[in-house]
Amino acid sequence: MGDPAKVKTTLEIPNSLFRRAKATAARRGQTMQAFVTSAVESKLNSDAKAEEEKPWIAFAGVFEDDKKKSQSILTAIKEVCEQVDPEDWK
């Protein structure tokens, strides 16, 4: 049996993206599993860092019953708040 801390899954991605990923993994001497794991970790870490750099997101809130309205409001808040100097938040 495999490692209980791992999950086996199937993903559907465009052929061109698969070929690029496979070629990149090969150039780096990595398996596809290692490459995809690294890529997903990198993306998640990058997203988390971006959220940390935008403290206004924590105050924006959402409308549970209206996702479209929430996204519209979050977009408007983002546009305004990105004009604020991050140093002002410290």
Secondary structure, DSSP 8 states (H G I E B T S, - for coil): ---TT---------HHHHHHHHHHHHHHT--HHHHHHHHHHHHHHHHHHHHHT-TTHHHH---TT-HHHHHHHHHHHHHHHTTS-GGGG-
